[in-house]
Amino acid sequence: MYEHRYREHKLHGQPEFPLHIYKVEHQAGAHSILPVHWHNEMEIIYMAAGQAVFHIESRECPLQTGDALIVHPGELHSGTDTGSGDTCYYSIVFRISWLSSAQPDRVQEQVLDPLLQETARLPVLLSAADSAHLPLLRLVRELLSRYDRKAPAYEMSLKALLLLFIADSYPFAETGMEPDPGTRRVREDNRQIRQVLSYMEEHSREKLELDQLAAVVSLSRSHFCKFFKDRTGMRPMEYLNYIRISQAASLLRSGAYNVLEAALESGFQHVSYFTKWFKHYMDMTPSEYKARYASGL
């Protein structure tokens, strides 16, 4: 099932258990399988079936079945399929601080604090074709299995598995990193695109014009369109429709809205236009989508 997540301030899990796992499935033909987004948590993306290409900041990461990615807090990331068939992946989203010790100790000082302070980075790609990565991928699958079973005290086992995963990933990590002056421009670009995405999400039900969006980051209309396409892979209005379709899909899945209500509630004024864009992104009509997913399966 489609799941749209890109808001930095979205709550993943519960305050007392800040971990959540999303299962995301797409039929063949769905180009974008994860819209560009960011959050303050760490994320492990595990490719359960199919092939896809994920982008983390400026890095392109092709994933095959059984591979995984590690996304660090604050990084812009997105995903597209390769057109080779259905895809399914899991996103494990958690706060590093949740793993922190109750009192200062060597683990906190030498491992977790460097991750929190961005002076250490775990490896981005874990490949099933690399024998050195297989133990880490087994830990990810075990974590998914325990999350699904939810046996007594499963929360403790997930926390333990994540600590073990980070510990066993550390030999592959970059450590002792210093801030790179060359990344200042990239950081500023990321700050601006986050600002625009937040504005678009907050005002997605309103009528938005290109000049209005460009003004959010003080760019001319032409420079803004190029900047937005470079950072997200979509034109601004195309992405706005993507947000609206995502919201409409969520409403249809709830079973509480019919097609017209979902269209109006998500910012579309005409059902025909809504249906056109819905089919473009979901590869099925809103009615077909509602019939398939409104049960919550």
Backbone hydrogen bonds, N-H to C=O, Kabsch-Sander energy under -0.5 kcal/mol:
donor,donor_aa,acceptor,acceptor_aa,energy
5,R,3,E,-0.6
10,K,7,R,-1.4
12,H,10,K,-0.5
13,G,11,L,-0.6
14,Q,17,F,-2.0
17,F,14,Q,-1.5
19,L,17,F,-2.5
20,H,93,V,-2.3
22,Y,91,S,-2.4
24,V,22,Y,-0.6
24,V,89,Y,-2.9
25,E,1,M,-0.9
26,H,87,T,-2.6
30,A,27,Q,-1.6
31,H,29,G,-0.8
33,I,31,H,-0.6
33,I,79,G,-1.7
34,L,79,G,-1.8
37,H,77,H,-1.8
38,W,6,Y,-1.2
40,N,8,E,-0.7
42,M,94,F,-2.5
43,E,71,V,-2.5
44,I,92,I,-2.3
45,I,43,E,-0.5
45,I,69,L,-2.0
46,Y,44,I,-0.6
46,Y,90,Y,-2.8
47,M,45,I,-0.5
47,M,67,D,-2.5
48,A,46,Y,-0.9
48,A,88,C,-1.5
49,A,88,C,-2.1
52,A,63,L,-2.1
53,V,80,T,-3.3
54,F,61,C,-2.6
55,H,78,S,-2.7
56,I,59,R,-2.4
57,E,55,H,-0.5
57,E,76,L,-3.2
59,R,56,I,-2.5
61,C,54,F,-3.5
63,L,52,A,-3.6
66,G,47,M,-3.5
67,D,64,Q,-2.3
68,A,126,L,-2.5
69,L,45,I,-2.3
70,I,124,V,-2.2
71,V,43,E,-3.4
71,V,69,L,-0.5
72,H,70,I,-0.5
74,G,39,H,-3.0
75,E,72,H,-1.8
77,H,37,H,-2.2
78,S,55,H,-1.8
79,G,34,L,-2.7
80,T,53,V,-2.6
81,D,31,H,-2.5
82,T,51,Q,-0.9
87,T,26,H,-2.4
88,C,49,A,-2.3
89,Y,24,V,-2.4
90,Y,46,Y,-2.6
91,S,22,Y,-2.5
92,I,44,I,-3.0
92,I,90,Y,-0.5
93,V,20,H,-2.8
93,V,91,S,-0.7
94,F,42,M,-2.4
95,R,18,P,-1.3
98,W,95,R,-0.9
99,L,96,I,-1.7
100,S,97,S,-1.2
109,E,105,D,-2.4
110,Q,106,R,-3.0
111,V,107,V,-2.0
112,L,107,V,-1.8
113,D,108,Q,-3.0
115,L,111,V,-1.2
116,L,112,L,-2.4
117,Q,113,D,-2.6
118,E,115,L,-0.8
119,T,114,P,-2.3
120,A,114,P,-1.3
121,R,174,E,-2.6
126,L,68,A,-3.1
127,S,125,L,-0.6
130,D,127,S,-1.5
131,S,129,A,-0.6
133,H,130,D,-1.8
134,L,130,D,-0.7
134,L,131,S,-0.6
137,L,133,H,-2.1
138,R,134,L,-2.2
139,L,135,P,-1.6
140,V,136,L,-1.7
141,R,137,L,-2.2
142,E,138,R,-2.3
143,L,139,L,-2.3
144,L,140,V,-2.3
145,S,141,R,-2.2
146,R,142,E,-2.4
147,Y,143,L,-2.2
148,D,144,L,-1.9
149,R,145,S,-2.1
150,K,146,R,-2.4
154,Y,151,A,-1.8
156,M,153,A,-0.6
157,S,153,A,-1.4
158,L,154,Y,-2.3
159,K,155,E,-2.1
160,A,156,M,-2.4
161,L,157,S,-2.5
162,L,158,L,-2.4
163,L,159,K,-2.1
164,L,160,A,-2.3
165,F,161,L,-2.7
166,I,162,L,-2.5
167,A,163,L,-2.4
168,D,164,L,-2.8
169,S,165,F,-1.5
170,Y,166,I,-1.4
172,F,169,S,-2.0
173,A,170,Y,-1.5
174,E,121,R,-2.7
175,T,173,A,-0.6
177,M,119,T,-2.8
183,T,180,D,-2.2
184,R,181,P,-1.5
187,R,183,T,-2.9
188,E,184,R,-2.1
189,D,185,R,-2.5
190,N,186,V,-2.6
191,R,187,R,-2.3
192,Q,188,E,-2.3
193,I,189,D,-2.6
194,R,190,N,-2.3
195,Q,191,R,-1.9
196,V,192,Q,-2.2
197,L,193,I,-2.7
198,S,194,R,-2.5
199,Y,195,Q,-1.9
200,M,196,V,-2.8
201,E,197,L,-2.3
202,E,198,S,-2.4
203,H,199,Y,-1.8
204,S,201,E,-0.8
206,E,203,H,-2.0
208,L,206,E,-0.6
213,L,209,E,-1.9
214,A,210,L,-2.8
215,A,211,D,-1.7
216,V,212,Q,-0.6
216,V,213,L,-0.9
217,V,213,L,-0.6
217,V,214,A,-0.9
218,S,215,A,-0.8
219,L,214,A,-2.3
224,F,220,S,-2.7
225,C,221,R,-2.1
226,K,222,S,-1.8
227,F,223,H,-2.6
228,F,224,F,-3.1
229,K,225,C,-2.2
230,D,226,K,-2.5
231,R,227,F,-1.8
232,T,228,F,-2.3
233,G,229,K,-2.1
239,Y,235,R,-2.5
240,L,236,P,-2.2
241,N,237,M,-2.1
242,Y,238,E,-1.6
243,I,239,Y,-2.4
244,R,240,L,-2.3
245,I,241,N,-2.8
246,S,242,Y,-2.2
247,Q,243,I,-2.2
248,A,244,R,-2.6
249,A,245,I,-2.7
250,S,246,S,-1.8
251,L,247,Q,-1.9
252,L,248,A,-2.6
253,R,249,A,-2.2
254,S,250,S,-1.3
255,G,251,L,-0.6
255,G,252,L,-0.9
256,A,251,L,-0.6
257,Y,251,L,-0.6
262,A,258,N,-2.5
263,A,259,V,-2.2
264,L,260,L,-2.4
265,E,261,E,-2.6
266,S,262,A,-1.4
267,G,264,L,-1.2
268,F,263,A,-2.6
274,F,270,H,-2.3
275,T,271,V,-3.0
276,K,272,S,-2.0
277,W,273,Y,-2.0
278,F,274,F,-2.6
279,K,275,T,-2.5
280,H,276,K,-1.6
281,Y,277,W,-2.1
282,M,278,F,-3.1
283,D,279,K,-1.6
289,Y,285,T,-2.5
290,K,286,P,-2.7
291,A,287,S,-2.4
292,R,288,E,-1.8
293,Y,289,Y,-2.7
294,A,290,K,-2.4
296,G,293,Y,-2.5
